[in-house]
Amino acid sequence: MVSSAHTPDSPDEPYVDYGYGSHVGLRRQLNEDSYVVTDTLFAVADGMGGHEAGEVASSLAVQALAEGWEAAGGQVTEREIQHYLDDADRRIREATDSKAGTTLSGAVVIPAPSGEGQGQWQWLVFNIGDSRTYLLHDGALIRLTRDHSQVQELFDSGMITAEEIHTHPNRNVITRALGAGEVWAADFFTATITPGQRLLICSDGLTGEVTDDEIAAILNAGRNAQETVDWLIHQSLRAGGRDNVTVVLVDVKGD
């Protein structure tokens, strides 16, 4: 589901521009990633299961999310997002006989709680699995999500280093996913929206090939959203392209 950028109905609503793209990579025959881009909702899903089941899982995930967002007129809360994800989990299990799953990460624009500033807006960020959401703020790249993966747990416990994450034999083992396993609840985060920010959402086909420092350098290079997305995907392919890669980039414009 894709819609074009628009001038917001409210003068206080943040005005954004965005770019997006997906590539099957250099080693895979099927692209199992899916994404949704609307005016205030952005998400990337990375399907798992093979034999087209992963593609079904990721597609159902973003479809359930987009349908819920549209039915609510774009006015959603953390509780409602989780409800849409519960629905996605159910759809995936029914369609694939519980033989496929998907990660999902994204963000939706929401008004800040009352008392936190008139006309202030926030990113409501959600994450399941190892797709990621980052925020470039004042030139610094901030990772807003935490991977639900075995290597992340090993790193958090001090058993492996950050460098070992990329080469560990279990680096592709996910501990939380939609449609698979016993846990599919999302983690939620919020961040204040300010002009000049860049919000990056991506599958691990990007972060598995391109380091955070390299991503930050590309995001800071001054190219527009779509050119930057194309550049990030190109860098992933140059680094090996071992997985499907999907990137959504949202630029917050000034008044």
N, C-alpha and C positions, 0 to 999 in steps of 0.2 A: 504494500500500500504506500504510494508515494504522492505527495502533494507539493505544489510549488511554494516558495517563500512568498510571504505577503506582508503588507503593512498592517500592523496589529489593530484590532478594533478599539482597544483602549490605549490612550496615549501613554499610560504607565506600563503597559505590557512590553517586555523586552523584545526588540526586533532582532531577528537572527537570520543569518545566511548559512548555507550548508552545502557540503559535498558528500558524495558517497560512492562506493564501488566495491566490487567483489570479483575475485579471480579464483579459478580452480586450482591454481598452483602448477608446479612442474612435475609432481609425482603422482597426483591423484587423477582418476578418470571422471569422478563425479564431484560437483560442488555441493556439499551438505550444509553450507552456511545459508542463512536467511537474514533479512533485516527489514526494519520498518522505519520510515521517515515521514513524519507529519509536521505540522507547524510547531507543536510543543512536546511531542513524544518521539523519542529516538531510541532504537534498540538493535542489538545484534545477537543472533542465536547461532550456535555451532553444533550441528547435529552429530550424533554418534550412533552407530549401529550397522552401517554398511548395507550393501544391496538395496540402496535407495531409501532404507528405513530412516537413516539419519536425516536425509533431506525432508522426509515427511515430518519427523519430530520437530525440526527447527522451523519449518513452515507453519505447522500448527501452533507453535508457541507464539510466533509474532502475530499470527492471525487472531488468536484469542486475545492477546494484549491489545491489538489495534481495535478490534470490535468492541471490547469493553470500554476503551478510551473514547471511541466515537459515540457509543450509547450514552456515556456520561457527559457528553458535550465538552470533553477535554478537562472537566473539573473533577479531578481524582485525588485520592489520599493514599497513604501507605497501605491502609487496610484494603482499599479497593484494588490496588495493584496486586496485592497478594491473592485476593479473590480471583482475579483474572489469571494469575499463574496457577492457582489450584485448578481452574477450569482447563488450562492448557495441559497440565499434568494428566488430568482425566482423559482428555481427547487423545493424547499421545498413547496412553496405555491401551485405550480401546482400539485405536487404529493400527497399532503395531504388536498387539498381544504382549505388551510390556517387554518387547525385545529391542527397543531403541530409546534413546534419550537425547537431551540437548542441554547445553549451557545457555545462559541468557544474561546479558548485561545491558543496561540502558539508563535513560533519565527522562524525566518529565518536568515541565515547568509548572511550578505551583506558587501561589501567593504565600508570602511569609506569614507566620502566625501573628495575630493581632498583638500590638505592643512592640513589634520588632521593626517598626519603621513604615510610614505611610508609602504605599506604592512599591514596597520592596518585594522582590521575587527570589525564589530559590530553585536550585536543581534538586529534585528528589531522585536520587540514584539508587538503583536496585541491581542485585547481582546474585546469580546462581552458577557455580562452576568456575571455569578459568577464563572466560571472556572478560574483558576489562573495560573500565571507564576511567579516564584521566581528565584532569583539568589543567590547562596552561594558564597561569595567573601571574601577571607581571613578569613574564618570561620564564617562570619556574614551572616545571612539570610536576604535578601532584597526582599520585595514584590514589583514586578515591575508593577503589574496591580491593578486596582481599580474595585471592584465589581459594576456591574449595578444591584442593588437590592434595595428594599425598606428599609431594615435594614441598609444598607450602607448610604443611604440618611438620615435616622434618626440619625445615629451615627455622621455623618458629621455636622448635625445641632445641636448636643449636646443634643438631646432628649433622647437618650439611651446610656448606657455605652458599652464598648467593651465586657464585660462579658454578657450583656443582648442580644447581637447579636445572640448568640448560642441558646437562649431559647425563643426568641420573636416569637409570633404566626405567624407573617408574614415573617419569615426568608427565606421562599422559594419563595417569590414573586419577580420575575425578572422584571426589568424595560426596558431591552433591549435584543433582541434575534433575531436570524436569522429565517425567516419564520413566525414570529408572531409579532403583534403590528405594530407601525408606525415608529419605530427607529431601525435600524440595522447597523448603521455606527460603525466601530470599533474605539477604542482608540489605539493610537500607541505610542510606547516608544522605545528608543534606549539605548544600554549599550555597552561599549567597551568590546571586548572579550580578555581575558588574560588566560594563562595556569593556571590550578589549579581550575578554576571555575566549579561549578555544576549548570546547569540550570534545574529547576524542573517545569513541567507543569502537572496540575492535575485537575480533576473534584472536585466538592464540596463534593463528597463522602469521600474524604480524609480530607479536611479542616473542614468539619462539625463534624468530630470525633476526629481528632488529632490536638493539638494546634501548633502554629508556633514554640514555644519553643521546643516541642517534635520533630517536623519535623527537626529543626536545629540540635538537638542532634543526630538524626539518620543520617543525612547527614554528620555530622562531625565524625562519628564513624570509618571511614577508610575502609569500605567495598566497593567492586566494584559496578558499576552502576546497574547491574541486581540484585545482592544481596540486594542492598539498596532499589530498587523498591519493591522487594518481602517483605522486612521488613516493609516498609511503608503500603503496602496493608494489611499485617498481623495485624499491629497495628490498622488500621481502623476497621478491623473485630473484634478484641478484644474489641474495645471501643463501639461496638454495631452493626456496619455494617448495618446501617439503609438505606443506599442508594448504588447504583452502585458506584464503585470506580475505577478510571483509573489514572495511573501514568506513565509519561515519564520522564526519567532523562538523561541528556546529560553532559558528563564530557569532559572538554577541556584539552587535553594532552599537555605536553611540547614538545619542539623540540627533 
